[in-house]
């Protein structure tokens, strides 16, 4: 009996508290919403004027042409007559499109409607560089980034240079030249504001302050305007005639 009690006792203190735990038990669910990250552009790319999509955010991962999920009713006239809610999702495909400016195939997500527009425009590059407001809106963040890459390619820059020469326009300055011109302009404005030579320039010898000399001579130039003003002629109204009468005549007129 004593041997059985000896075998039942724990061999160490850790073994005795092995079943206990001081850690907080994990919950099988979480009340925190899943983080939704919007697609952001790199810092060297201009900001997209319309911003990321607020609804159907997966449209910022391809050329969706402004398509979204549509909701409506399914009308049945048969045995189950009535309306049933349903939705229509965009027809998205993964296509390999050729870019002349980049010189490579691009494997992107594109809707059937956007693909038809690309074919009508004559290629992916012409679809992207169109400057119509409706086209800029339907490009989205993904299309805007792809448009910037196409316009910055050497082939497209050479095409733009030829168009400037045909139109007789000056060459587009580089970023360094533009920055240097702006810095020179700002420096010139600062020097113009700090220059006080014209204000502090000394008068020639023998010449005093013209305003002070005029006051000493008895003709203050500030009073010239008031001196040149002549009094208006009286119109001879009844009130003015009454005021110019002597006091005795005023009393007689009042008594009458």
Number of C-alpha atoms within 10 A of each C-alpha: 5 7 7 8 8 10 9 9 10 11 10 8 8 10 11 11 10 8 7 9 8 5 6 6 7 7 6 5 6 8 5 6 6 7 6 7 7 14 15 14 15 9 7 6 11 11 14 18 11 12 13 17 15 7 9 11 14 12 25 20 15 21 26 26 22 19 17 15 10 10 11 11 11 11 12 11 8 7 6 9 9 11 12 11 9 10 10 10 10 16 11 18 15 11 14 13 16 15 15 16 18 17 11 11 12 13 12 14 17 24 21 16 16 19 22 11 15 18 12 11 14 10 16 20 20 16 20 21 17 13 9 8 8 11 16 20 17 18 25 25 27 20 24 24 19 17 20 14 14 23 18 13 14 12 14 16 14 12 12 14 14 11 12 14 11 9 8 9 10 9 9 11 10 9 9 9 11 11 12 12 13 12 11 11 11 12 11 12 10 11 10 10 8 9 10 10 8 7 7 8 8 8 9 7 6 5 8 10 8 9 12 11 13 13 12 9 8 8 13 15 14 11 9 10 9 9 11 8 8 7 6 6 6 8 8 9 8 8 8 11 11 14 10 9 10 9 10 9 11 13 10 9 9 8 7 5
